[in-house]
Amino acid sequence: MTASLSTAPDPNAPLLQLLLRARTQQLSLAELFQTAEVLSAAGQTAAAIELYKTWIAFNDANPLLHLAYFNYAVSLSKAGDVAATLHALRAAIRIEPLFGQAHINLGRTLEDCGLTGQAVQQWRTFVDATTEVNPDRISNRLLSLQHIGRVLEGAGHLEEAEAALWQAMELQPARTEAAQHWISLRMHQCKWPVVVPSLHVTPRHFMDAMSAMSIACYADDPLFQMAKAHRYCRQTIGRPDDLSAFERKAVRRKTDTGERLRVGYVSSDLRQHAVGFALSEVLELHDKASVEIFAYYCGDPAPIDPTQARIKEAVDHWRDIAVLSDIEAARKIAADGIDVLIDVNGYTKHARTKIFAYRPAPVIVNFCGYPGTMASPYHQYMIADDVIVPPENELYYTEKVLRIACNQPVDRKRVVSERPARADAGLPDDAFVFASFNGMQKITAPCFARWMAILTATPGSVLWLLSGDESANERLRRLAEEAGVAKERLIFAGKAQNPDHLARIGLADLFLDTFPYGAHSTAADAITQGLPVLTIAGKSFASRFCASIVTAAGIPELVCGDPDDYVRMAVALAESPDRLAAVRESLAQQRETCALRDMPGLARRLEELFWQMQGEAERGETPVPDLRNLDVYYEIGATLATRGIEFEDDTAYRARYREELIVLDDFAPLAPDARLWPAAP
């Protein structure tokens, strides 16, 4: 960010002439800014720096000197001179103590140097000095508070981060960034209720701020999740400004030509990550006589780990697109002649969704990385399975749903350490061990209450959880005691290397899934290690994924119809060793024949689907995403989500939406859609 003034510069003036004018105070500040910008754009950053340095030295009485120092700092930063950048920014602040942009940039520069404490203090200085704010200062105060919250969160100071973000929320409630992080922080700390309205921050502000992933943890509401995804796509991804500069490729005829189909996987997680683990063997098993596989990696640069090295070896072509702009990456994909392009990220960290907005391939698919619909104009297909998306639930997705046997690929070659003794994992030898290795953000107050009911009904049992930060662990211990369960019955598993974690999973007796956002790869890991998983099947993708895994493993009897059934089943299995042993035996017998581990079958089925999509594209039958009335469903969902209904059957759920649709239609007639409107009589 640079400060700017408007006038016409003379970009062709020789540098010596410009320096002379600067020395004699004949170069205006506006000319300085624009000439320096022209020099920088031409790659003459050193000349721009020299011009700034000279102007500052001979124009120290100028009332806008602080702006010159600020832009000087920007040029120095581009040149990589960190020490000089710090000096220039500090000079700007000395001249104008409430210069918000300088405080922001100085903090960011300190953070980049690893001086996070000094960075936070710099932003706090500005925040403390701007309790009375004007429009310019309010924006920089908000940005300072958000930076404080982000850095403190990264440093593990969650309480302080939460306090800073709350100040930002109350400053401008309609701005969603701070509230989104605040909600996520509370979820990860198991602070319930997650949503805490105030005089300034309303429940609707929270619903607008909550990310699509957080909504999946908060409510089992697939219509709202779909509408939320659409809203995010429209507001955050948007339509690329340079879309007209991208030349879309026509569908290439491949069917019955003998040519291979070109399939591209785009992901930031083709590395030591749950997605990388899941896809490794599938990529190895693709029939290279039928499909030519391209991997487009958009993650952080890092030393190649074993998983990434294996994926590189498995695919035909590896492309690192992390440093490319979105349109450059889209052009690379188009130049590769990709027929079917798979979005493995969805709306997750490091996603490059705007690449897909250019439509660099005729067919774009949502698969593997994101638990829900993309609700975009350009994702035409979604790959799921019959459990996650039964036919009657297709109305919750904007893409055409195609199905495989189970949506969770597994890697049968994963390295697993030797199983330790219970004592080595901090577990009692003689207790029944319930376990849940989902992230803390998936634990809700009703879910935890069910666990406490299960522990109360099974004296001597313990609950083994994946550790959060110590304050979250202590909070759960305290809540357990308030529920009448001794805090010692909660045992927390610390971080471990993946092979060691896989080995210890099997020490438990029964895995208790979370709701509404259940286990995904974690459930597959548990079952692979012989640990039965008990889950509840809801309505949304995230709340049905674990049921898919459990069913594909051959033990569908552990999929519960509602929360009460879940508690009864958990207690019954704990009290019936023979019954649980039979479940374990069933898992063991089906281990190598069940759908969950049939990776050759999965690879062939994916290829069938890719060719099906190609055939539809060649015939002009590629589906168009159905985005009708999603703004209406968003308004209804944002209201209903605040009512705190954790679980209801499909009939009751859809009836609630229809009632609200009738009210809205009575006010202003709604256009028909293929979901719930017109309402059923």
C-alpha positions in Angstrom: 0.0 0.0 0.0 1.4 3.4 -1.0 0.1 6.9 -0.3 -0.9 8.8 -3.4 -1.6 12.4 -4.7 -2.8 13.3 -8.1 -0.9 15.3 -10.7 0.8 14.7 -14.0 4.4 13.5 -13.6 7.2 13.7 -16.2 8.3 10.0 -16.3 10.9 10.7 -19.1 12.9 13.2 -17.1 16.5 12.0 -16.6 17.2 10.9 -13.0 19.9 13.6 -12.4 17.4 16.2 -13.4 14.8 14.8 -11.0 17.4 14.6 -8.2 18.3 18.3 -8.9 14.7 19.3 -8.7 14.3 17.4 -5.5 17.4 19.1 -3.9 16.0 22.5 -4.9 12.5 21.8 -3.6 11.1 22.1 -7.1 9.7 18.5 -7.3 6.2 18.4 -5.8 5.2 15.5 -3.6 2.7 14.4 -6.1 5.3 14.3 -8.9 7.7 12.4 -6.5 5.1 9.7 -5.9 4.1 9.2 -9.5 7.6 9.4 -10.9 8.9 7.0 -8.4 6.0 4.6 -9.2 6.9 4.8 -12.9 10.5 4.0 -12.1 9.5 1.1 -9.9 7.2 -0.3 -12.6 10.0 -0.1 -15.1 12.2 -2.2 -12.7 14.3 0.8 -11.6 13.6 0.4 -7.9 17.0 1.6 -6.9 16.5 4.9 -8.8 13.1 5.3 -7.1 14.8 4.8 -3.7 17.5 7.3 -4.5 14.9 9.9 -5.5 12.9 9.4 -2.3 16.0 9.6 -0.2 17.1 12.9 -1.8 13.6 14.4 -1.7 13.3 13.6 2.0 16.7 15.0 2.9 16.0 18.4 1.2 12.3 18.8 1.9 12.1 18.1 5.6 9.8 21.1 6.2 7.1 19.7 3.9 3.9 19.2 6.0 3.3 15.8 4.2 6.8 14.5 4.9 5.4 11.4 6.6 3.8 10.3 3.4 7.1 10.5 1.6 8.7 8.4 4.3 5.9 5.9 4.0 6.2 5.4 0.2 10.0 5.4 0.6 9.5 2.5 3.0 7.4 0.6 0.5 10.2 1.0 -2.1 12.8 -0.2 0.4 10.7 -3.2 1.2 10.4 -4.1 -2.5 14.2 -3.9 -2.7 14.6 -6.2 0.3 16.2 -3.7 2.6 14.4 -4.6 5.8 16.5 -2.4 8.2 16.0 0.7 6.1 12.3 -0.1 5.8 12.0 -0.2 9.6 13.8 3.2 9.9 11.6 4.8 7.3 8.4 3.6 8.8 9.4 4.7 12.3 10.3 8.1 10.9 6.9 8.4 9.4 5.3 7.6 12.8 7.5 10.0 14.7 6.3 12.8 12.4 2.6 11.7 12.4 2.0 9.5 15.5 -1.6 8.5 14.3 -0.5 7.5 10.8 -2.4 4.2 10.7 -0.9 2.8 7.5 2.6 3.2 8.8 1.7 1.4 12.1 0.1 -1.5 10.0 3.1 -1.9 7.7 5.7 -1.5 10.6 3.9 -4.3 12.5 3.8 -6.5 9.4 7.5 -5.9 8.8 8.4 -6.8 12.4 6.2 -9.9 12.1 8.1 -10.9 8.9 11.3 -10.6 10.9 10.0 -13.0 13.5 9.5 -10.3 16.1 5.8 -11.1 16.7 5.8 -9.6 20.2 7.0 -6.2 18.9 4.6 -6.4 16.0 1.6 -6.9 18.3 2.9 -4.0 20.5 3.1 -1.8 17.5 -0.5 -2.4 16.5 -1.6 -2.0 20.1 0.1 1.4 20.2 -2.1 2.5 17.4 -5.3 0.9 18.8 -4.7 2.5 22.2 -4.2 5.9 20.6 -7.4 5.8 18.5 -10.2 5.3 20.9 -11.8 8.4 19.3 -11.7 7.6 15.6 -12.6 9.2 12.3 -13.4 7.1 9.2 -9.7 6.8 8.2 -8.6 5.8 11.6 -11.4 3.3 12.2 -10.3 1.3 9.1 -6.7 1.1 10.3 -7.8 0.5 13.9 -9.9 -2.4 12.7 -7.0 -3.8 10.6 -4.6 -3.5 13.6 -7.0 -5.4 15.9 -7.4 -8.1 13.2 -3.6 -8.4 12.9 -3.3 -8.6 16.7 -5.8 -11.4 16.8 -4.3 -13.3 13.9 -0.7 -13.2 15.3 -1.7 -14.0 18.8 -3.8 -16.9 17.6 -0.8 -18.2 15.7 1.3 -17.9 18.8 -1.2 -19.8 20.9 -2.3 -16.9 23.0 -6.0 -17.7 22.3 -7.6 -15.7 25.1 -5.8 -12.5 24.1 -6.5 -13.1 20.4 -10.2 -13.6 21.2 -10.3 -10.3 23.1 -8.7 -8.4 20.2 -11.0 -9.9 17.7 -14.0 -9.0 19.9 -13.0 -5.4 19.9 -12.7 -5.5 16.1 -16.2 -7.1 15.8 -17.8 -4.4 18.0 -16.0 -1.7 16.0 -17.6 -2.8 12.7 -20.0 -5.7 13.2 -20.9 -5.9 9.5 -17.3 -6.7 8.6 -17.0 -10.5 8.8 -13.3 -11.2 9.0 -12.8 -10.7 12.7 -16.0 -12.5 13.7 -15.1 -15.4 11.5 -11.8 -15.9 13.3 -13.5 -15.2 16.7 -16.0 -18.0 16.1 -13.3 -20.4 15.0 -11.3 -19.6 18.1 -14.2 -20.3 20.4 -14.9 -23.6 18.6 -11.3 -24.7 18.9 -11.4 -23.8 22.6 -14.8 -25.5 23.2 -16.2 -22.3 24.5 -20.0 -22.7 24.5 -22.2 -21.1 23.5 -20.1 -20.3 20.5 -22.3 -17.4 19.5 -22.6 -14.7 22.1 -24.5 -11.6 20.8 -24.1 -8.2 22.3 -25.7 -4.8 22.0 -23.6 -4.2 18.9 -23.1 -7.7 17.5 -26.4 -9.5 16.6 -27.0 -13.2 16.0 -27.4 -12.3 12.3 -23.9 -10.8 12.3 -22.6 -14.1 13.6 -24.5 -16.1 10.9 -23.1 -13.8 8.2 -19.6 -14.1 9.5 -19.5 -17.8 10.1 -17.6 -19.7 7.3 -19.1 -22.6 5.4 -16.8 -25.0 7.3 -17.8 -23.5 10.7 -21.5 -23.7 9.8 -21.1 -27.4 9.2 -19.8 -27.7 12.8 -22.6 -25.5 14.1 -25.8 -26.8 12.5 -26.9 -29.8 10.4 -28.5 -27.6 7.8 -27.5 -28.5 4.3 -29.8 -25.9 2.7 -28.1 -23.1 4.7 -24.7 -24.6 4.0 -25.4 -24.6 0.3 -26.6 -21.0 0.4 -23.6 -20.0 2.5 -21.2 -21.5 0.0 -22.9 -19.6 -2.8 -22.8 -16.4 -0.9 -19.1 -16.9 -0.2 -18.4 -17.7 -3.8 -20.2 -14.6 -5.1 -18.8 -12.2 -2.5 -15.3 -13.5 -2.0 -14.3 -15.3 -5.2 -16.5 -13.3 -7.5 -16.2 -12.9 -11.3 -12.6 -12.3 -12.3 -12.1 -8.8 -13.7 -9.9 -10.1 -16.5 -12.2 -12.9 -17.5 -12.4 -11.6 -21.1 -8.7 -11.9 -21.4 -8.9 -15.7 -20.9 -9.6 -17.8 -24.0 -11.8 -20.8 -23.1 -11.1 -24.1 -24.9 -13.8 -26.0 -26.7 -14.6 -29.6 -25.8 -12.2 -32.0 -27.4 -13.7 -35.2 -28.8 -12.0 -38.2 -27.1 -14.7 -40.9 -26.9 -13.8 -43.9 -29.2 -10.7 -42.2 -30.5 -8.1 -44.2 -28.6 -6.8 -41.0 -27.0 -6.3 -40.8 -23.3 -8.5 -38.5 -21.2 -6.6 -35.7 -19.6 -7.5 -35.4 -15.9 -6.2 -32.7 -13.6 -6.2 -32.7 -9.8 -5.8 -29.2 -8.3 -4.9 -29.2 -4.6 -2.7 -27.5 -1.9 -2.7 -30.7 0.0 -0.7 -33.1 -2.2 1.7 -33.7 0.6 1.8 -35.0 4.2 -1.9 -34.2 4.8 -5.1 -36.2 5.1 -5.9 -35.5 1.5 -2.4 -36.4 0.3 -2.6 -39.7 2.3 -6.1 -40.4 0.8 -5.2 -39.8 -2.8 -1.8 -41.4 -3.0 -2.8 -44.9 -3.9 -5.7 -43.9 -6.1 -3.3 -41.8 -8.2 -1.0 -44.8 -8.4 -3.8 -47.1 -9.5 -5.2 -45.0 -12.3 -5.2 -46.8 -15.6 -2.6 -44.8 -17.6 -3.9 -46.4 -20.8 -7.2 -44.7 -20.2 -6.3 -41.4 -18.4 -3.4 -39.1 -18.3 -3.0 -37.6 -14.9 -1.9 -34.0 -14.2 -1.3 -32.8 -10.6 -1.5 -29.0 -10.0 0.0 -28.2 -6.6 -0.9 -24.8 -5.1 0.3 -25.3 -1.6 3.1 -23.7 0.4 6.6 -24.4 -0.9 8.4 -26.8 1.3 10.9 -29.7 1.1 9.4 -32.6 -0.7 8.0 -35.0 2.0 7.6 -38.8 1.3 3.9 -38.4 0.4 4.5 -35.7 -2.1 7.4 -37.6 -3.6 5.2 -40.6 -4.0 2.4 -38.6 -5.7 5.0 -37.0 -8.1 6.1 -40.5 -9.0 2.4 -41.6 -9.5 1.2 -38.9 -11.8 2.1 -38.3 -15.5 2.7 -34.6 -15.0 3.4 -32.5 -11.9 2.8 -28.8 -12.1 3.7 -26.4 -9.2 1.3 -23.4 -9.7 1.7 -21.8 -6.3 3.7 -18.9 -7.6 1.4 -18.3 -10.6 -1.5 -15.8 -10.6 -5.0 -17.3 -11.0 -5.2 -16.4 -14.7 -1.6 -17.7 -15.3 -2.5 -21.0 -13.6 -5.8 -21.2 -15.6 -3.8 -20.7 -18.8 -1.3 -23.4 -17.8 -4.2 -25.8 -17.3 -5.9 -24.9 -20.6 -2.5 -25.2 -22.4 -2.2 -28.7 -21.0 -5.5 -29.6 -22.7 -7.2 -30.8 -19.5 -10.6 -32.4 -20.2 -11.7 -33.0 -16.6 -10.5 -30.8 -13.8 -11.0 -31.8 -10.2 -11.1 -29.2 -7.4 -9.7 -31.1 -4.4 -9.6 -28.0 -2.1 -13.1 -26.6 -2.2 -13.4 -23.7 0.2 -10.5 -24.8 2.4 -7.2 -23.3 3.4 -4.9 -22.3 0.5 -7.8 -23.0 -2.0 -7.4 -21.3 -5.5 -11.0 -21.3 -6.3 -10.7 -18.3 -8.7 -8.7 -20.5 -11.1 -11.9 -22.5 -11.7 -13.8 -19.3 -12.4 -11.9 -19.0 -15.7 -13.3 -22.5 -16.7 -9.9 -23.7 -17.8 -11.4 -27.1 -18.6 -14.7 -28.1 -20.1 -15.6 -30.2 -17.1 -15.0 -29.1 -13.5 -15.6 -31.5 -10.5 -15.9 -31.1 -6.8 -14.3 -34.1 -5.1 -12.4 -35.3 -2.0 -11.3 -32.2 -0.2 -14.5 -30.3 0.8 -17.5 -31.6 2.6 -20.4 -30.0 0.7 -21.5 -28.3 -2.4 -19.4 -25.5 -4.0 -22.6 -23.7 -5.1 -20.6 -22.0 -7.8 -21.6 -21.3 -11.5 -18.7 -23.4 -12.7 -18.5 -26.6 -10.6 -20.8 -28.8 -12.7 -20.3 -32.2 -11.0 -19.8 -33.5 -7.5 -18.5 -37.0 -6.7 -20.1 -38.5 -3.6 -21.8 -41.9 -2.6 -25.2 -43.2 -1.9 -24.9 -42.8 1.9 -23.6 -39.2 1.9 -26.0 -38.1 -0.8 -29.0 -40.4 -1.2 -31.1 -39.5 -4.2 -33.7 -37.7 -2.1 -31.0 -35.3 -0.8 -29.7 -34.2 -4.2 -31.7 -31.0 -3.7 -29.0 -29.9 -1.2 -26.3 -29.7 -3.9 -26.0 -27.4 -7.0 -23.8 -29.8 -8.9 -24.9 -33.0 -10.6 -24.1 -35.8 -8.2 -22.2 -38.9 -9.5 -21.4 -41.7 -7.1 -18.6 -44.0 -6.1 -18.8 -46.8 -3.6 -17.4 -44.7 -0.7 -16.2 -41.1 -0.8 -13.2 -41.7 1.5 -10.2 -43.1 -0.4 -7.6 -44.8 1.8 -4.0 -45.6 1.4 -3.4 -49.3 2.1 0.4 -48.7 2.1 0.4 -46.2 5.0 3.2 -46.9 7.5 2.0 -47.9 10.9 4.3 -48.2 13.9 4.1 -51.2 16.3 1.1 -50.8 18.6 2.2 -49.6 22.1 0.9 -50.8 25.4 -2.0 -48.9 26.9 0.3 -47.6 29.7 2.6 -46.1 27.2 -0.3 -44.1 25.9 -1.4 -43.0 29.3 -4.5 -45.3 29.4 -5.6 -47.6 32.2 -5.3 -51.3 31.3 -8.6 -52.3 32.9 -11.0 -49.5 31.7 -13.3 -49.4 28.8 -11.8 -46.7 26.6 -14.2 -44.6 24.5 -12.2 -42.4 22.1 -12.8 -39.5 19.7 -9.8 -38.2 17.7 -11.7 -35.4 15.9 -10.5 -31.9 16.2 -11.9 -29.9 19.2 -13.8 -27.5 16.9 -16.1 -30.4 16.1 -17.2 -30.9 19.7 -20.4 -29.1 20.6 -22.2 -28.7 23.9 -24.9 -31.3 23.1 -22.2 -33.7 21.8 -20.2 -33.4 25.0 -23.4 -33.8 27.1 -24.0 -37.1 25.3 -20.5 -38.3 26.1 -21.0 -37.4 29.7 -24.3 -39.3 29.8 -22.4 -42.3 28.3 -19.6 -42.1 30.9 -22.2 -41.7 33.7 -23.9 -44.9 32.6 -20.7 -46.9 32.3 -18.7 -46.6 35.6 -15.0 -47.2 35.2 -14.9 -46.1 31.6 -12.7 -43.3 30.3 -12.9 -40.9 27.3 -9.7 -40.5 25.3 -9.6 -37.2 23.3 -7.2 -35.6 21.0 -5.6 -32.8 23.0 -6.3 -29.2 22.3 -4.5 -26.3 24.0 -4.3 -26.7 27.7 -7.0 -24.2 28.4 -9.4 -26.1 26.3 -8.4 -29.4 28.0 -9.0 -27.9 31.4 -12.3 -26.4 30.3 -13.6 -29.9 29.3 -12.3 -31.3 32.6 -14.3 -28.7 34.4 -17.4 -29.3 32.4 -17.1 -33.0 33.0 -17.0 -32.4 36.8 -20.1 -30.2 36.5 -21.8 -33.1 34.8 -20.8 -35.4 37.7 -17.9 -37.1 35.9 -14.5 -37.2 37.5 -12.1 -35.1 35.5 -9.5 -37.9 35.6 -11.8 -39.9 33.3 -10.9 -37.5 30.5 -7.5 -38.4 29.0 -5.9 -36.3 26.3 -3.7 -37.7 23.6 -0.8 -35.4 22.7 0.6 -34.9 19.2 2.4 -37.8 17.6 3.9 -38.7 14.3 1.3 -40.2 11.9 2.6 -43.8 12.0 2.7 -43.6 15.9 -0.8 -42.1 16.0 -2.2 -44.8 13.7 -0.7 -47.4 16.0 -2.2 -46.1 19.2 -5.7 -45.7 17.8 -6.4 -49.4 18.1 -5.8 -49.2 21.9 -9.4 -47.9 22.4 -12.5 -49.9 22.5 -15.1 -47.7 20.7 -14.8 -44.5 18.7 -17.5 -42.0 19.5 -18.1 -39.7 16.5 -19.0 -36.0 16.8 -22.2 -34.4 15.4 -23.1 -32.5 13.3 -19.6 -32.5 11.7 -18.4 -36.1 12.0 -15.1 -37.8 11.4 -13.8 -38.2 7.9 -10.3 -39.6 7.4 -10.1 -40.0 11.1 -12.9 -42.5 11.0 -11.2 -44.4 8.2 -8.0 -44.5 10.2 -9.8 -45.8 13.2 -11.6 -48.6 11.3 -8.4 -49.5 9.5 -6.8 -50.1 12.9 -9.7 -52.3 13.9 -11.5 -49.7 16.1 -15.3 -49.7 15.7 -16.8 -46.3 15.1 -20.3 -45.2 16.4 -21.9 -42.4 14.5 -25.1 -40.5 13.8 -26.4 -39.9 10.3 -27.7 -36.4 9.8 -28.8 -34.6 6.7 -25.7 -32.7 5.5 -22.5 -34.0 3.8 -20.4 -33.4 6.9 -22.9 -35.2 9.1 -23.3 -38.3 6.9 -19.6 -38.8 5.8 -18.7 -41.0 8.7 -21.9 -43.1 8.2 -20.6 -43.7 4.7 -17.2 -44.9 6.0 -18.8 -47.2 8.6 -21.2 -48.6 6.1 -18.4 -49.2 3.5 -16.4 -51.0 6.2 -19.3 -53.5 6.6 -20.7 -52.5 10.0 -23.8 -50.3 9.1 -25.4 -51.3 12.4 -23.2 -48.7 14.1 -24.9 -45.9 12.2 -27.4 -44.4 14.6 -30.7 -42.8 13.6 -30.7 -40.1 16.2 -28.8 -38.9 19.3 -30.8 -41.0 21.8 -30.0 -44.1 19.8 -26.3 -43.2 19.8 -26.2 -43.0 23.6 -28.1 -46.2 24.0 -25.9 -48.0 21.5 -22.6 -46.8 23.1 -23.7 -47.9 26.6 -24.9 -51.3 25.2 -21.6 -52.0 23.5 -19.6 -51.0 26.6 -21.8 -53.4 28.7 -21.7 -56.2 26.2 -18.1 -57.4 25.5 -19.3 -60.3 23.4 -21.4 -58.0 21.1 -18.5 -55.5 20.7 -16.1 -58.4 20.0 -18.4 -59.6 17.3 -18.3 -56.2 15.7 -14.5 -56.2 15.8 -14.4 -59.6 14.4 -16.6 -58.5 11.5 -14.3 -55.6 10.8 -11.3 -57.9 10.7 -12.9 -60.4 8.4 -14.0 -57.8 5.9 -10.9 -55.7 6.2 -9.5 -56.5 2.8 -12.7 -57.1 0.9 -14.9 -54.2 2.0 -15.7 -51.2 -0.2 -13.7 -48.9 2.1 -10.4 -50.5 1.1 -11.2 -51.4 -2.5 -8.8 -48.9 -4.1 -8.5 -50.7 -7.5 -12.3 -50.6 -7.7 -12.4 -47.0 -6.7 -9.8 -46.0 -9.3 -11.8 -47.8 -12.1 -15.0 -46.3 -11.0 -13.5 -42.8 -11.0 -12.3 -43.3 -14.5 -15.8 -44.5 -15.6 -17.2 -41.3 -14.2 -14.6 -39.1 -15.9 -15.4 -40.7 -19.2 -19.1 -40.3 -18.5 -18.6 -36.6 -17.9 -16.5 -36.4 -21.1 -19.3 -38.0 -23.1 -21.9 -35.6 -21.7 -19.6 -32.7 -22.6 -19.1 -34.0 -26.2 -22.9 -34.3 -26.5 -23.5 -30.8 -25.1 -25.1 -32.3 -22.0 -22.8 -30.9 -19.3 -25.1 -29.9 -16.4 -25.6 -26.3 -15.4 -25.4 -25.7 -11.7 -28.8 -24.9 -10.2 -28.4 -21.6 -8.3 -32.1 -20.5 -8.1 -33.4 -18.9 -5.0 -30.2 -19.4 -3.0 -30.4 -15.9 -1.6 -33.9 -16.8 -0.3 -32.6 -20.0 1.3 -29.8 -18.0 2.9 -32.2 -15.6 4.6 -34.2 -18.5 5.9 -31.2 -20.5 7.0 -29.6 -17.5 8.8 -32.8 -17.1 10.9 -33.4 -20.8 11.6 -29.7 -21.4 12.6 -30.1 -19.1 15.5 -32.8 -21.3 17.1 -30.3 -23.9 18.2 -32.1 -27.0 16.9 -29.5 -29.7 16.9 -31.2 -32.7 15.3 -34.5 -33.2 13.5 -35.7 -35.7 10.8 -35.9 -34.7 7.2 -39.7 -34.2 7.2 -39.6 -31.7 10.1 -36.5 -30.0 8.7 -38.0 -29.4 5.2 -41.4 -28.4 6.8 -39.7 -25.6 8.7 -38.1 -24.2 5.4 -41.4 -24.5 3.6 -43.2 -22.6 6.3 -40.7 -19.7 5.9 -40.9 -19.9 2.1 -44.7 -19.5 2.3 -44.3 -16.4 4.5 -41.8 -14.8 2.1 -43.9 -15.7 -1.0 -46.9 -14.1 0.6 -44.9 -10.8 1.0 -43.3 -11.0 -2.5 -43.9 -13.9 -4.9 -40.9 -16.2 -5.2 -39.8 -17.7 -8.5 -40.1 -21.5 -8.5 -37.0 -23.7 -8.0 -36.3 -27.5 -8.0 -35.9 -27.7 -4.2 -38.7 -26.8 -1.8 -40.6 -24.2 -3.8 -43.4 -24.3 -4.7 -44.1 -25.7 -1.3 -45.7 -29.1 -1.1 -49.5 -29.0 -0.5 
